[in-house]
């Protein structure tokens, strides 16, 4: 999802409806790639973000450990190709 799609999705809600919203961006993924010492392409970073959205578990949420795991997963997938 990109910001434009998120805005369109949010338009379906009443403007005064209370909510909680967290946004993760490529910069957040890059923070983890730097920590792990790996380089991902822009497309791989987008894939990490897609997986974050698709695999979101309400019990665990999305946190640095989840992002770290997905970065490793996407980087490992590149190695298999």
QUIVENPE-V712701 format. One line per field, one symbol per residue. phi: phi as a letter, one per 20 degrees, with the letter a starting at -180 (. if undefined). psi: psi as a letter, one per 30 degrees, with the letter a starting at -180 (. if undefined). burial: # if it has 9 or more other ideal C-beta (glycine too) atoms within 8 Angstrom, else .. A space follows every 50 residues. Layout:
phi->???
psi->???
burial->???
This chain:
phi->.dffffffffffdffeffbdbcddcgffffgfffgemdddfgfffffgff fgffdgdffemdcffffgfffffffffffff
psi->kleeeeeeeffflkfgkklkkkkkleeeeeeeeeefhlkkleeeeeeeee eeeegkjfeeakaeeeeeeeeeeeeeeeff.
burial->.....#.................#.#.###.##..#...#...######. ##.........#...###.######......
